[in-house]
Structures are given as C-alpha cells and as structure tokens.
C-alpha cells in the first residue's frame, strides 16, 4: 500500500549520510525542527516524517505498528537512510523496523516504551475509554499535550506551531493507532530482547523525568546487549526533539556510521551515558 508521507527535509541532497526522523504520536514532522536546525547536523541529510494518521496526515489502511514499520522501511529505502530516529510511537516503529529485519541500519530511539508497564495509567485509560466514548478521550489527550506545550521553554510562535499540529489530529484516525500501539506493547515477547537480537547498533534515549522510562528488567537486558547504548538526559523533558535538540543531535552524530571507527578504538564500552544539559 502506498502512503502520502508528509515530509520535511534539510541538509544536502548528496550528503554522505541520510537520517530518517519519525515523529511521535499526535506530532508532525515539524516537531523535529530544532534538531534539524542544529549546526552539527548541517552536513547530514535529514528527512522528518509525520506518521500516517497523526497530526492530520492521511491515515493508513492498517494502523498496526508492524504495518507502520513496513511502510517506514519502504520510505527509508527510498531516501537511502542509514540511520532511523524515532520519538515515542515513532521510536516503536523504528524498533519494529530493526527487529523485523526490514531495516538493518542504526536506530536512535527517543522516549521509547518497550512494554505496557512503561506507559502511565492515564494512557491506558484513554485507550480503554475510546471503546465507549469514541474520539472524546483522544481529544482530551491532545488538549493535555497542548497544555504541556505552553510550559516549554520555546518562543510563543513555536508553541503555537506545535499546538496547531496537535489540533490537526483527527480522533477517528488517532484512536485506532493508539489502540494498535497498546496491542504492540502487550505482545508477549520482550521488545528489549527483540531489539538486542536484531544485532544493529541502537541508542535508547530518555530524560530523567517526563518522557516515560524502562522497567528494571528491560534496562538489564539492554545493559548487557553490546550494541545497545543507554543515554539519559538530565532533568524533566516532555517533548525530547523540541526541548533537548542539542543532546539529540549529539546522539545522532554518534550514531552515524562514520563514527564507528572512532568508537571501535576506545578502550572499553560505555553502556550508560549521561548528557549534561548546557
């Protein structure tokens, strides 16, 4: 099935490396604007994509994370991406791309949840109430996210852009997407173990507070997985690409294949890194 991807692009068309940026749930490709504007990525081709059915983008026929991954693998192949970065649900799609074998490059997973336990009770309530109340809970979720945007340390004009994206969400499109996302979280196999078995280098990034986290078991699996790098950004962050663009850009630079040789010469492997806020 073909998809009318809503894209935003920056950087040289003939750049050595291309990074595909998958937006989070309810967010548009513009949520990566701060990351894409960071000077350290000026020589990298960056292509941000809105997930179908979110932020007003045309919906897919199949809302499952597995189908999103198939669609995104096609997009990654089309643009020649060697790194895929995803935020929130977009990170789940990136993980599924790697775990399914459809994408064999490097992944950067921002604020990812690997199981139902990683999501707050409020999220599960929103999804469950959708069966009874239709699109109303999704509307409440979008308004709650918009209220969080007002607290972000970005200019008022930027806040307005982000809130506009949230208002573009169609509850009838988002509701099945969130339902399928929860189904994916509840799959019996461990997503942490699936990610490790994929064998591709991956960076898992969370803030100390505000964007969810991992269970103790998930963290232990990833800490002994030699291609997994756990990164913690200090402080409370709600929307990582908007609020921590410098730190995210640093991780993406590290994930580029050109960095592999430098990393291989280091003595020892640092499994858990902390990036201080400047």
C-alpha positions as a Markdown table, in Angstrom:
| # | Residue | x | y | z |
|---|---|---|---|---|
| 1 | Unk | 0.0 | 0.0 | 0.0 |
| 2 | Unk | 1.3 | 3.4 | -1.0 |
| 3 | Unk | 1.4 | 6.3 | 1.6 |
| 4 | Unk | 1.3 | 10.0 | 1.1 |
| 5 | Unk | 4.1 | 10.8 | 3.5 |
| 6 | Unk | 4.1 | 14.3 | 5.0 |
| 7 | Unk | 7.9 | 15.1 | 5.0 |
| 8 | Unk | 10.2 | 17.9 | 6.0 |
| 9 | Unk | 13.8 | 17.9 | 4.7 |
| 10 | Unk | 17.0 | 19.7 | 5.4 |
| 11 | Unk | 20.7 | 19.3 | 4.5 |
| 12 | Unk | 22.5 | 18.5 | 1.2 |
| 13 | Unk | 20.7 | 16.1 | -1.1 |
| 14 | Unk | 24.1 | 14.5 | -1.9 |
| 15 | Unk | 25.2 | 14.2 | 1.8 |
| 16 | Unk | 27.2 | 11.2 | 2.8 |
| 17 | Unk | 24.6 | 10.2 | 5.3 |
| 18 | Unk | 20.8 | 10.4 | 5.5 |
| 19 | Unk | 18.8 | 10.2 | 8.7 |
| 20 | Unk | 15.1 | 9.5 | 8.7 |
| 21 | Unk | 13.3 | 11.1 | 11.6 |
| 22 | Unk | 9.9 | 9.5 | 12.6 |
| 23 | Unk | 7.6 | 11.9 | 14.6 |
| 24 | Unk | 5.9 | 10.8 | 17.7 |
| 25 | Unk | 2.2 | 10.2 | 18.1 |
| 26 | Unk | 0.0 | 13.2 | 17.6 |
| 27 | Unk | 3.1 | 15.1 | 16.4 |
| 28 | Unk | 4.0 | 16.4 | 12.9 |
| 29 | Unk | 7.3 | 16.3 | 11.1 |
| 30 | Unk | 7.8 | 19.9 | 12.2 |
| 31 | Unk | 8.4 | 18.6 | 15.8 |
| 32 | Unk | 12.0 | 17.9 | 14.7 |
| 33 | Unk | 12.6 | 21.5 | 13.5 |
| 34 | Unk | 15.0 | 22.3 | 16.4 |
| 35 | Unk | 17.0 | 19.1 | 15.8 |
| 36 | Unk | 17.2 | 19.7 | 12.0 |
| 37 | Unk | 18.4 | 23.3 | 12.6 |
| 38 | Unk | 21.3 | 22.2 | 14.8 |
| 39 | Unk | 24.6 | 23.2 | 13.2 |
| 40 | Unk | 26.3 | 19.9 | 14.0 |
| 41 | Unk | 23.9 | 18.2 | 11.6 |
| 42 | Unk | 24.2 | 20.8 | 8.8 |
| 43 | Unk | 26.1 | 18.3 | 6.5 |
| 44 | Unk | 23.7 | 15.5 | 7.1 |
| 45 | Unk | 20.6 | 15.0 | 5.0 |
| 46 | Unk | 17.6 | 14.9 | 7.5 |
| 47 | Unk | 14.1 | 13.8 | 6.5 |
| 48 | Unk | 11.4 | 14.1 | 9.1 |
| 49 | Unk | 8.1 | 12.2 | 8.6 |
| 50 | Unk | 4.7 | 12.5 | 10.2 |
| 51 | Unk | 3.3 | 9.1 | 10.9 |
| 52 | Unk | 0.2 | 8.4 | 8.8 |
| 53 | Unk | -3.0 | 9.2 | 10.6 |
| 54 | Unk | -1.3 | 11.7 | 13.0 |
| 55 | Unk | -1.3 | 15.5 | 13.0 |
| 56 | Unk | -3.7 | 15.5 | 10.1 |
| 57 | Unk | -1.7 | 13.2 | 7.8 |
| 58 | Unk | -3.6 | 10.8 | 5.6 |
| 59 | Unk | -4.4 | 7.6 | 7.6 |
| 60 | Unk | -3.0 | 4.2 | 6.7 |
| 61 | Unk | -5.4 | 1.3 | 6.0 |
| 62 | Unk | -3.7 | -0.7 | 8.7 |
| 63 | Unk | -2.8 | 1.1 | 12.0 |
| 64 | Unk | -0.6 | -1.7 | 13.5 |
| 65 | Unk | 3.0 | -0.9 | 14.5 |
| 66 | Unk | 4.1 | -3.7 | 12.3 |
| 67 | Unk | 2.4 | -2.1 | 9.2 |
| 68 | Unk | 3.8 | 1.3 | 10.1 |
| 69 | Unk | 7.3 | -0.4 | 10.2 |
| 70 | Unk | 6.7 | -1.9 | 6.8 |
| 71 | Unk | 5.7 | 1.5 | 5.4 |
| 72 | Unk | 8.6 | 3.3 | 7.1 |
| 73 | Unk | 11.1 | 0.6 | 5.8 |
| 74 | Unk | 9.9 | 1.5 | 2.3 |
| 75 | Unk | 10.4 | 5.2 | 2.9 |
| 76 | Unk | 13.9 | 4.5 | 4.4 |
| 77 | Unk | 14.9 | 2.6 | 1.4 |
| 78 | Unk | 13.5 | 5.2 | -1.0 |
| 79 | Unk | 15.5 | 8.1 | 0.7 |
| 80 | Unk | 18.6 | 5.9 | 1.3 |
| 81 | Unk | 18.5 | 6.3 | 5.1 |
| 82 | Unk | 21.4 | 4.7 | 7.1 |
| 83 | Unk | 20.0 | 5.9 | 10.4 |
| 84 | Unk | 16.4 | 5.9 | 11.6 |
| 85 | Unk | 15.5 | 8.1 | 14.6 |
| 86 | Unk | 12.0 | 7.9 | 16.2 |
| 87 | Unk | 10.3 | 9.5 | 19.1 |
| 88 | Unk | 7.6 | 7.9 | 21.2 |
| 89 | Unk | 5.4 | 5.8 | 18.9 |
| 90 | Unk | 7.8 | 6.7 | 16.1 |
| 91 | Unk | 10.5 | 5.0 | 18.2 |
| 92 | Unk | 8.4 | 1.9 | 18.4 |
| 93 | Unk | 8.1 | 1.9 | 14.6 |
| 94 | Unk | 11.9 | 2.2 | 14.3 |
| 95 | Unk | 12.4 | -0.7 | 16.7 |
| 96 | Unk | 10.0 | -2.8 | 14.7 |
| 97 | Unk | 11.8 | -1.9 | 11.5 |
| 98 | Unk | 15.0 | -3.3 | 13.1 |
| 99 | Unk | 13.5 | -6.2 | 14.9 |
| 100 | Unk | 11.7 | -7.4 | 11.7 |
| 101 | Unk | 14.8 | -7.2 | 9.7 |
| 102 | Unk | 13.3 | -4.7 | 7.3 |
| 103 | Unk | 15.9 | -2.1 | 8.2 |
| 104 | Unk | 19.5 | -3.1 | 9.0 |
| 105 | Unk | 20.9 | 0.3 | 9.7 |
| 106 | Unk | 21.4 | 2.1 | 13.0 |
| 107 | Unk | 18.5 | 3.3 | 15.2 |
| 108 | Unk | 18.0 | 6.1 | 17.7 |
| 109 | Unk | 15.0 | 5.5 | 20.0 |
| 110 | Unk | 13.8 | 8.6 | 21.8 |
| 111 | Unk | 11.5 | 8.3 | 24.8 |
| 112 | Unk | 10.5 | 4.7 | 23.8 |
| 113 | Unk | 8.2 | 2.4 | 25.7 |
| 114 | Unk | 9.0 | -1.3 | 25.4 |
| 115 | Unk | 6.0 | -2.7 | 27.3 |
| 116 | Unk | 2.7 | -1.7 | 28.7 |
| 117 | Unk | 4.3 | -1.1 | 32.1 |
| 118 | Unk | 6.4 | 1.7 | 30.6 |
| 119 | Unk | 3.2 | 3.8 | 29.8 |
| 120 | Unk | 1.3 | 5.6 | 32.6 |
| 121 | Unk | -2.1 | 4.5 | 33.7 |
| 122 | Unk | -3.6 | 7.7 | 32.2 |
| 123 | Unk | -2.6 | 6.4 | 28.7 |
| 124 | Unk | -4.2 | 3.0 | 29.2 |
| 125 | Unk | -7.4 | 4.7 | 30.5 |
| 126 | Unk | -7.5 | 6.9 | 27.4 |
| 127 | Unk | -7.2 | 3.9 | 25.1 |
| 128 | Unk | -9.8 | 1.9 | 27.1 |
| 129 | Unk | -12.3 | 4.7 | 27.2 |
| 130 | Unk | -12.2 | 5.1 | 23.5 |
| 131 | Unk | -14.2 | 1.9 | 23.1 |
| 132 | Unk | -17.1 | 3.6 | 25.0 |
| 133 | Unk | -16.6 | 7.3 | 24.3 |
| 134 | Unk | -15.3 | 7.2 | 20.8 |
| 135 | Unk | -12.9 | 10.0 | 19.9 |
| 136 | Unk | -13.5 | 12.1 | 23.1 |
| 137 | Unk | -10.6 | 10.6 | 25.1 |
| 138 | Unk | -8.2 | 11.3 | 22.2 |
| 139 | Unk | -9.4 | 14.9 | 22.2 |
| 140 | Unk | -8.7 | 15.1 | 25.9 |
| 141 | Unk | -5.2 | 13.7 | 25.3 |
| 142 | Unk | -4.4 | 16.2 | 22.6 |
| 143 | Unk | -5.6 | 19.1 | 24.8 |
| 144 | Unk | -3.5 | 17.8 | 27.6 |
| 145 | Unk | -0.5 | 17.7 | 25.3 |
| 146 | Unk | -1.2 | 21.2 | 24.1 |
| 147 | Unk | -1.2 | 22.4 | 27.8 |
| 148 | Unk | 2.2 | 20.9 | 28.2 |
| 149 | Unk | 3.5 | 22.7 | 25.1 |
| 150 | Unk | 2.6 | 26.0 | 26.9 |
| 151 | Unk | 5.2 | 25.2 | 29.5 |
| 152 | Unk | 8.1 | 24.5 | 27.1 |
| 153 | Unk | 11.0 | 26.9 | 27.0 |
| 154 | Unk | 10.5 | 27.9 | 23.4 |
| 155 | Unk | 9.2 | 31.1 | 21.8 |
| 156 | Unk | 5.4 | 31.7 | 21.7 |
| 157 | Unk | 5.4 | 31.4 | 17.9 |
| 158 | Unk | 6.9 | 27.9 | 18.2 |
| 159 | Unk | 4.5 | 26.9 | 20.9 |
| 160 | Unk | 1.7 | 28.0 | 18.5 |
| 161 | Unk | 3.1 | 25.8 | 15.7 |
| 162 | Unk | 3.2 | 22.8 | 17.9 |
| 163 | Unk | -0.3 | 23.3 | 19.2 |
| 164 | Unk | -1.5 | 23.7 | 15.6 |
| 165 | Unk | -0.1 | 20.3 | 14.9 |
| 166 | Unk | -2.0 | 18.8 | 17.8 |
| 167 | Unk | -5.2 | 20.4 | 16.7 |
| 168 | Unk | -4.9 | 18.8 | 13.3 |
| 169 | Unk | -5.3 | 15.3 | 14.8 |
| 170 | Unk | -8.5 | 13.5 | 13.8 |
| 171 | Unk | -9.8 | 11.5 | 16.7 |
| 172 | Unk | -11.1 | 8.8 | 14.4 |
| 173 | Unk | -7.6 | 8.3 | 13.0 |
| 174 | Unk | -5.6 | 8.5 | 16.2 |
| 175 | Unk | -7.8 | 6.2 | 18.2 |
| 176 | Unk | -7.1 | 3.0 | 16.2 |
| 177 | Unk | -3.4 | 4.0 | 16.1 |
| 178 | Unk | -3.2 | 4.2 | 19.9 |
| 179 | Unk | -5.2 | 1.0 | 20.3 |
| 180 | Unk | -2.7 | -0.8 | 18.0 |
| 181 | Unk | 0.2 | 0.8 | 19.8 |
| 182 | Unk | -1.0 | -0.6 | 23.1 |
| 183 | Unk | -1.5 | -4.0 | 21.5 |
| 184 | Unk | 2.1 | -3.9 | 20.3 |
| 185 | Unk | 3.3 | -3.0 | 23.8 |
| 186 | Unk | 1.4 | -6.0 | 25.2 |
| 187 | Unk | 2.9 | -8.5 | 22.8 |
| 188 | Unk | 4.2 | -11.5 | 24.9 |
| 189 | Unk | 7.8 | -11.4 | 23.6 |
| 190 | Unk | 10.2 | -8.9 | 25.2 |
| 191 | Unk | 10.8 | -5.9 | 22.8 |
| 192 | Unk | 14.1 | -5.3 | 24.6 |
| 193 | Unk | 15.2 | -8.8 | 23.7 |
| 194 | Unk | 13.9 | -8.4 | 20.1 |
| 195 | Unk | 15.9 | -5.2 | 19.8 |
| 196 | Unk | 19.1 | -6.9 | 21.1 |
| 197 | Unk | 18.6 | -9.9 | 18.7 |
| 198 | Unk | 18.3 | -7.5 | 15.7 |
| 199 | Unk | 22.1 | -7.0 | 16.1 |
| 200 | Unk | 22.2 | -3.4 | 14.8 |
| 201 | Unk | 23.7 | -0.6 | 16.9 |
| 202 | Unk | 20.9 | 1.3 | 18.7 |
| 203 | Unk | 20.8 | 4.3 | 21.1 |
| 204 | Unk | 17.9 | 4.4 | 23.6 |
| 205 | Unk | 17.4 | 7.9 | 25.0 |
| 206 | Unk | 15.2 | 9.0 | 27.9 |
| 207 | Unk | 15.1 | 12.0 | 30.1 |
| 208 | Unk | 15.3 | 11.5 | 33.9 |
| 209 | Unk | 11.7 | 12.6 | 34.1 |
| 210 | Unk | 8.8 | 13.4 | 31.9 |
| 211 | Unk | 9.0 | 11.0 | 28.9 |
| 212 | Unk | 8.4 | 7.6 | 30.4 |
| 213 | Unk | 11.2 | 5.1 | 31.0 |
| 214 | Unk | 12.1 | 1.4 | 31.1 |
| 215 | Unk | 11.4 | -1.3 | 33.6 |
| 216 | Unk | 14.3 | -2.8 | 35.6 |
| 217 | Unk | 14.2 | -6.0 | 33.5 |
| 218 | Unk | 14.3 | -4.1 | 30.3 |
| 219 | Unk | 17.2 | -2.0 | 31.4 |
| 220 | Unk | 19.1 | -5.0 | 32.5 |
| 221 | Unk | 18.6 | -6.7 | 29.1 |
| 222 | Unk | 19.8 | -3.6 | 27.3 |
| 223 | Unk | 22.8 | -3.1 | 29.6 |
| 224 | Unk | 24.3 | -6.4 | 28.6 |
| 225 | Unk | 23.4 | -6.0 | 24.9 |
| 226 | Unk | 26.7 | -5.0 | 23.4 |
| 227 | Unk | 25.2 | -2.9 | 20.5 |
| 228 | Unk | 22.8 | -1.0 | 22.7 |
| 229 | Unk | 23.7 | 2.4 | 24.2 |
| 230 | Unk | 21.5 | 3.8 | 27.0 |
| 231 | Unk | 21.5 | 7.6 | 27.2 |
| 232 | Unk | 20.0 | 9.6 | 30.0 |
| 233 | Unk | 19.3 | 13.3 | 29.6 |
| 234 | Unk | 19.2 | 15.1 | 33.0 |
| 235 | Unk | 16.0 | 16.9 | 34.1 |
| 236 | Unk | 12.4 | 16.7 | 33.2 |
| 237 | Unk | 11.6 | 16.7 | 29.4 |
| 238 | Unk | 8.2 | 16.2 | 27.8 |
| 239 | Unk | 9.0 | 16.5 | 24.1 |
| 240 | Unk | 12.6 | 15.4 | 23.5 |
| 241 | Unk | 13.1 | 16.7 | 20.0 |
| 242 | Unk | 11.8 | 20.2 | 20.9 |
| 243 | Unk | 13.3 | 20.6 | 24.4 |
| 244 | Unk | 16.6 | 18.8 | 24.0 |
| 245 | Unk | 17.7 | 19.3 | 20.4 |
| 246 | Unk | 21.4 | 19.7 | 21.2 |
| 247 | Unk | 21.6 | 16.5 | 23.1 |
| 248 | Unk | 19.6 | 14.6 | 20.5 |
| 249 | Unk | 21.8 | 16.0 | 17.7 |
| 250 | Unk | 24.9 | 14.7 | 19.6 |
| 251 | Unk | 23.4 | 11.2 | 19.8 |
| 252 | Unk | 22.5 | 11.2 | 16.1 |
| 253 | Unk | 26.1 | 12.3 | 15.2 |
| 254 | Unk | 27.4 | 9.4 | 17.3 |
| 255 | Unk | 25.0 | 7.0 | 15.6 |
| 256 | Unk | 26.2 | 7.9 | 12.1 |
| 257 | Unk | 28.3 | 5.1 | 10.5 |
| 258 | Unk | 31.3 | 7.4 | 10.2 |
| 259 | Unk | 31.6 | 7.4 | 13.9 |
| 260 | Unk | 32.0 | 3.6 | 14.1 |
| 261 | Unk | 35.8 | 3.5 | 13.6 |
| 262 | Unk | 36.3 | 6.1 | 16.3 |
| 263 | Unk | 34.2 | 4.1 | 18.8 |
| 264 | Unk | 35.9 | 0.8 | 18.0 |
| 265 | Unk | 39.3 | 2.3 | 19.1 |
| 266 | Unk | 38.0 | 3.2 | 22.5 |
| 267 | Unk | 39.1 | 1.0 | 25.4 |
| 268 | Unk | 36.0 | -0.5 | 26.9 |
| 269 | Unk | 32.4 | 0.2 | 26.1 |
| 270 | Unk | 30.3 | 2.7 | 28.0 |
| 271 | Unk | 26.8 | 1.2 | 28.2 |
| 272 | Unk | 25.1 | 4.1 | 30.0 |
| 273 | Unk | 25.9 | 7.7 | 29.2 |
| 274 | Unk | 24.7 | 10.9 | 30.7 |
| 275 | Unk | 24.5 | 14.0 | 28.6 |
| 276 | Unk | 24.5 | 17.2 | 30.7 |
| 277 | Unk | 22.3 | 20.0 | 29.7 |
| 278 | Unk | 24.3 | 23.0 | 28.6 |
